[in-house]
Amino acid sequence: MFTPGFRLFFGFTLAAVAAAAVYGVASGSAGETEYFAVLNVETWVGVLSLGYKGGIGDHVGYVVLMGFAVLSALVALFLVAFRDADAESVGELMDDGKTPEPQADLEANYWPAVAAFGVGAMIVGLVTHATIFVIGLVIVGAAIFEWMLTAWADRATADPVVNRNLRNRIMRPIEYPVTAALGVAVLVLALSRVLLTVSQFSAVMVAGVVATVIFLIAVVFAVGPNISRSVIAGTVAVICVGVLIAGVVTGAMGSRDFHHKAPAAEHGEPAAEDGDH
């Protein structure tokens, strides 16, 4: 029932939880003897309840160990769900019930490059803005998840078409809405950084040019009869990366100065009466 991969990573999960519990108790025993700290029930309750009841010692080390436990548990669940990419289990899901031969040659995988881009965004966000760091973190997490699932699908059967269909059956209902929502959010945030950095007149021009370019590209894709999906995806990716880079650069430069006119009464000027010109 439980695959070897599941047992391995589930063991990692238990070991990490135990290490986090011991570390949380030991690091919170300052001024106490180790014997008293181990017997302190409140400390153990705080550690096992993730700090909800009671206290925890060093939060950084505790969070790192518990984070490793959560990641190991997720990997274990994926492995047992996909049966360690076992070809016989995949064959049971096929319409004809046959088990294809394992595939030797793998298709190109671009998710490592996406993960590298996310790591770069995280590094830039550490020195510029926290929002950029969070965006990079989301990109890295999504890339790792897609990378793992793609690696599983590439080795599922000997037929690349079947492997692609297996992956799409799982991921397409998730990828389309999540990618659309994240893409719109990132583009709006990046473009807003650009508009807040340039002058008021330039902001109007930038917004108009960007809207016009997007409209013209959409028209070309709509009326073009022989435009492949790869060209469309590549064009959209180039535009998104360009806007994101512009947002990162202008976000690091900072917003322009906004001057607001104060009411006349604040400067001691008498308010105009009715009939005065």
MOLINUR-V501670 format. One line per field, one symbol per residue. ss: DSSP state (2 for helix, 1 for strand, 0 for the rest). phi: phi as a letter, one per 20 degrees, with the letter a starting at -180 (. if undefined). psi: psi as a letter, one per 20 degrees, with the letter a starting at -180 (. if undefined). Layout:
ss->???
phi->???
psi->???
This chain:
ss->0002222222222222222222222200000002222220222222220000000000222222222222222222222220222022222000000000000000000022222222222222222002222222222222222222222222000002222222222222222222222222222222222222200222222222222222222222222000002222222222222222222222222000000000022220000000000
phi->.efffffffffgfffffffffffffffddfncffffffefffffffffelnfcndcfffffffffffffffffffffffffelllfffffffeffemedfffeeedffdefgffffffffffffffddbfffffffffffffffffffffffffdfcedffffffffffeegfefffffffffffffffffffffeefffffffffffffffffffffffffefedeffffffffffffffffffffffffffnfffdddffgfffenefffefnec
psi->gprhhghghhhhggghgghhgghhghijkpiqqhghhhiohhghggghjkjgorrqdohghghgghghggghhgggggghhjlkkphhhhhhiqhijqorqqpgpqrpojhhhghhhhgghgghhhifqhhhghghggggghggghgghghghhjgaiohggghhgghhghgiggghgggghgggggggghhhghigrrgghgggggggghgggggghgghhiphkprhggghggggggghghgghhgghhhhrqrppoppqqhhhjjpqqprpiq.
